[in-house]
Amino acid sequence: MANYARVVVESDLLQLDREFDFLVPKNLADSVQVGQRVRFQLGRTKKLASGFIASLPTESSFATSELVEIVDPEPVVTQEIFRLARQVANRQAVALGEILQQAVVEHMPRIPKPIYDPIPEALVDVPSLPGITSLPSRSAVLTSARSLTHEGMRYPDWCWLFLRAAVEAIEAGKSALLIVPERDQINQLAALLSSMGLENLISTWLPGEKKSDRFTNFHRALIQDKSIVIGSRSAIYAPVRNLGVIALFDDGDDSLREQGSPYTHAREIALMRATDDVKLLFAANYRSLEIQRLVEIGYLKDMEIKLPPARISYSAPAQRLDAASFKLMREALEVGPVLVLIPRKGNSATVYCAGCDQRLVCNNCRGPIWENEIGEYRCRVCQGISHSCAACGSNKLRRGRTGSTRTAAEFGKAFPGITISEFTSDTKPTAIKKSKHLILATPGSAPRVQQGYAALLILDSDVWLAMPQLRSEQTAVRDWMEAIELLSDTGRAHIAGVDQDLGQALSLGQHRPLAVSAFREVNSLSLPPAARIATLEGTQDTITQALDVANKAGAIVLRSNLSDSASALIRFSYSQGAEVSASLKALALKTNARLVGANKRRGLKIVMDDPSAL
């Protein structure tokens, strides 16, 4: 029988980032457990707040009010998830309740919870992968972007690698957590594991899935002794029992990072969750700088799948489409579908003023203007329509860099009789013909075809490499290798408009040297991931105080703007991270409740490790 309950409030408010003690009423004393979701009165508000029981102390000097009800009879937060959530909250300088809101599903009393059903042992014969003799406890695997066939279906080599990791965990009586960024990759990996007889162990956590499905998957993971969870970034918090391995593919994909608070990345959470008895595996068709850092400091063992590499050619910057590209496309279209990868969608990626020759910007927010597929000149930031130049007022405009829609029209003239389809984030997939089908796609939008593409043409590579960000080359290589993985066994890829150093490295599969060189550059400048950064926003007084406490913790100011809407960018080492985060969080707690003008406003906004800040 428990008399007191210590509760963490389910809220993102820093003011509530502490544990509250409550009295346990007699009617609940025999049923309260650590990890349950409960409701209670908090402060003067009449609306009941919810939270999770963190512990059941035997005595308390602070408990004055009682718990009102137990929402979930069974515990929904394990001790492991409590510890992980606290680590993440401390690292990101946010409230523990905000992390628990992400980690725990909403209560849905009308959805039946799954019943525990012991699952028989799974004995699976996993094919060996060249270069992978065994999986160490911490590994970074460079995959080949090639596929292996099973029962008439082609699966990328990383799927086989994850299958092996999952089977080793299951045979050891443990669970596996497999994180991949995209929905079709989740389905593809689940299909391979199911074909091997593991379907009873699998639950898929799809991005954007129905709340009822996530509720069922969540509670299934809570009760199964061993399971295989395959999902996107939210699955990193899956409450699996007896966790044995965490495997993550394509850590450079932006979808693995929360774009809003708490700005976490699944890779960093995986590093925190992988304790000594949990294996950790990172795999990708390229090498990210974050993984390269972990390899160089000796935390991850560097490994490689040695399958025959894809056939990749390249051409120097010149014409957008040279004779070699046209020849490759004409020959490949007779054999199978051809994929053309383009960085921008719409008719034109940019628009210029015909009067003053300046690049068109939005009259409202000064964002860049582009021409979409229906001929509208829209702002990329606020989506407003522009009709004239903000600089000179002229309404005579001209198109700039060609986008995917106009490229499709141009290819229609160059390849009569060929079916041409455009795939972007706004279009729905259609059936792909076995030959004479030309697919134009933007990064991440290319449909997967079972037989693979007969050829891949990457256009406008200079747009990728000229993007206004520190890692434009790494982003380009990631996007290109994602498309190269879609080639057939005999398919060829051609990258138009790259210099010899990059083109040769890609054609020879020299991703390690590329990562080593890029990491040395950022390391010499003490930039991420060689160091950590944080972006700060607030009032002038708040930012001044924040820079003071950050400096005392060892951080260095890279950039500051002490105007009315003040902001700053600071840098600090990994060893200083805990102190910097704690100091800034303490300051944010003091300033958060203040009024600025007539509106309530968060006193100090802290964004940890935001790559776009550079």
BELTALIN-V97946 format. One record per pair of residues at least 6 apart in sequence whose C-alpha atoms are under 7 Angstrom apart, sorted by the first residue. I is the first residue (numbers start at 0). J is the second residue. Records with the same first field share a line. If there is no record, write none. Layout:
# BELTALIN-V97946
I->J + J
This chain:
# BELTALIN-V97946
0->28 + 29
1->23 + 28 + 29 + 55
2->22 + 23 + 28 + 57
3->20 + 21 + 22 + 23 + 55 + 56 + 57 + 58
4->20 + 21 + 22 + 23 + 52 + 54 + 55 + 56
5->18 + 19 + 20 + 21 + 52 + 53 + 54 + 55 + 56
6->18 + 19 + 20 + 50 + 51 + 52 + 53
7->17 + 18 + 19 + 50 + 51 + 52 + 53 + 96
8->15 + 49 + 50 + 51 + 96
9->49 + 50 + 96 + 97 + 99 + 100
10->96 + 97
11->94 + 96 + 97
12->94
13->93 + 94 + 588
14->588
16->94 + 95 + 96
20->61 + 62
21->62 + 63 + 64 + 65 + 66
22->62 + 63 + 64 + 65 + 66
23->65 + 66
24->65 + 66
32->74
33->52 + 53 + 54 + 55 + 74
34->51 + 52 + 53 + 74 + 75 + 76 + 77
35->51 + 52 + 71 + 72 + 73 + 74 + 75 + 76
36->49 + 50 + 51 + 52 + 69 + 70 + 71 + 75
37->49 + 50 + 51 + 68 + 69 + 70
38->47 + 48 + 49 + 50 + 66 + 67 + 68 + 69 + 70
39->47 + 48 + 49 + 66 + 67
40->47 + 48
41->47 + 48
77->238
80->238
83->271 + 272
84->95 + 98 + 99
85->95
88->94 + 95 + 98
89->580 + 581
90->577 + 580
91->261 + 580 + 607
92->580 + 581 + 584
93->261
102->236
104->214
110->211
112->215 + 218
113->215 + 218 + 219
115->222 + 223
121->197
123->195
125->163
128->304
129->304 + 305 + 306
130->303 + 304 + 305
131->303 + 304
136->278 + 279
137->278 + 279 + 280 + 298 + 299 + 300
138->279 + 280 + 281 + 299 + 300 + 301 + 302
139->280 + 281 + 282 + 299 + 300 + 301 + 302
140->281 + 282 + 283 + 301 + 302 + 303
141->282 + 283 + 284 + 285 + 286 + 302 + 303 + 304
142->156 + 157 + 282 + 283 + 284 + 303 + 304
143->284 + 304 + 305 + 306 + 308
144->155 + 156 + 284 + 483 + 484
145->155 + 156 + 484
146->153 + 154 + 155 + 156
147->153 + 154 + 155 + 156
148->154
152->449
153->449
157->282
158->188
161->246
162->192
165->175 + 227
168->174 + 175 + 243 + 244
169->225
172->225
173->225 + 241 + 242 + 243
174->225 + 226 + 227 + 239 + 240 + 241 + 242 + 243 + 244
175->226 + 227 + 228 + 242 + 243 + 244 + 245
176->227 + 228 + 229 + 244 + 245 + 246
177->228 + 229 + 230 + 245 + 246 + 247
178->229 + 230 + 231 + 232 + 234 + 235 + 246 + 247 + 248
179->185 + 230 + 231 + 247 + 248 + 249
180->231 + 232 + 252 + 254 + 255
181->231
182->205 + 206
185->229 + 230
192->198
200->226 + 227
201->226 + 227 + 228
202->216 + 227 + 228 + 229
203->228 + 229 + 230
204->213 + 229 + 230 + 231 + 234
205->230 + 231
206->231
217->237
220->226 + 237 + 238 + 239 + 240
221->238 + 239 + 240
223->240
224->240 + 241
225->240 + 241
226->239
232->255 + 265
235->265 + 269
242->277
243->276 + 277 + 278
244->277 + 278 + 279
245->269 + 278 + 279 + 280
246->279 + 280 + 281
247->280 + 281 + 282
248->281 + 282 + 283
249->282 + 283
250->266
251->287
255->264 + 265
256->262 + 263 + 264 + 265
257->263 + 264
262->606 + 607
273->279
284->480
285->477 + 510
286->510 + 511 + 514
287->514
288->514 + 518 + 528
289->528
291->514
293->299
294->300 + 301
310->491 + 492
311->491 + 492 + 493 + 506
312->492 + 493 + 494 + 506
313->493 + 494 + 495 + 497 + 502
314->494 + 495 + 496 + 497
315->495 + 496 + 497 + 498 + 499
316->495 + 496 + 497 + 498
317->496
319->458 + 459
328->337 + 454
331->337 + 453 + 454
332->434 + 435 + 436
333->434 + 435
334->434 + 453
335->433 + 434 + 435 + 452 + 453
336->432 + 433 + 434 + 435 + 436 + 437 + 452 + 453
337->436 + 437 + 438 + 452 + 453 + 454 + 455
338->437 + 438 + 439 + 452 + 454 + 455 + 456
339->438 + 439 + 440 + 455 + 456 + 457
340->439 + 440 + 441 + 442 + 456 + 457 + 458
341->403 + 440 + 441 + 457 + 458 + 459
342->441 + 442 + 462 + 463
343->402 + 403 + 441
344->402 + 403 + 404 + 423 + 441
345->370 + 371 + 372 + 402 + 403 + 404
346->370 + 371 + 372 + 374 + 401 + 402 + 403 + 404 + 405
347->369 + 370 + 371 + 398 + 399 + 400 + 401 + 402
348->369 + 370 + 399 + 400 + 401 + 402
349->368 + 369 + 370 + 398 + 399 + 400
350->358 + 359 + 368 + 369 + 370 + 396 + 397 + 398 + 399
351->357 + 358 + 359 + 396 + 397 + 398 + 399
352->358 + 359 + 388 + 395 + 396 + 397
353->395 + 396 + 397
354->393 + 395
355->391
359->367 + 368 + 388
360->366 + 367 + 368 + 389
361->367 + 368 + 378 + 385 + 389
362->389
366->378 + 379 + 380
367->378 + 379
368->376 + 377 + 378 + 379
369->376 + 377 + 378 + 379
370->376 + 377
372->404
375->384
376->384 + 385
377->383 + 384 + 385
378->384
386->394
387->393 + 394
388->394
403->439
407->419 + 421 + 439
411->419
417->435 + 436 + 437
418->435 + 436 + 437
419->436 + 437 + 438
420->437 + 438 + 439
421->438 + 439 + 440
422->439 + 440 + 441 + 444 + 445
423->440 + 441 + 444
424->444
428->446
442->478
447->485
450->487
451->485 + 486 + 487
452->485 + 486 + 487 + 490
453->486 + 487 + 490 + 491
454->486 + 490 + 491 + 492
455->491 + 492 + 493
456->492 + 493 + 494
457->493 + 494 + 495
458->494 + 495
459->496
460->495 + 496 + 497
461->496
463->471 + 475
464->471 + 472 + 475
465->471
468->611 + 613
469->613
483->492
504->510
521->527 + 529
522->529
530->570 + 571 + 572 + 573
531->570 + 571 + 572 + 573 + 608
532->568 + 569 + 570 + 571 + 607 + 608
533->568 + 569 + 570 + 605 + 606 + 607 + 608 + 609
534->567 + 568 + 569 + 605 + 606 + 607
535->566 + 567 + 568 + 603 + 604 + 605 + 606
536->542 + 565 + 566 + 567 + 603 + 604 + 605
537->564 + 565 + 566 + 602 + 603 + 604
538->563 + 564 + 565
539->561 + 562 + 563 + 564 + 565
541->602 + 603
542->565 + 566
545->583
548->582
549->579 + 582 + 583
552->575 + 578 + 579
553->571 + 575
554->569 + 570 + 571
555->569 + 570 + 571
556->568 + 569 + 570
557->568 + 569 + 570
558->567 + 568 + 569
559->566 + 567 + 568
560->566 + 567
587->602 + 603
590->602 + 603
591->601 + 602 + 603
593->602
594->600
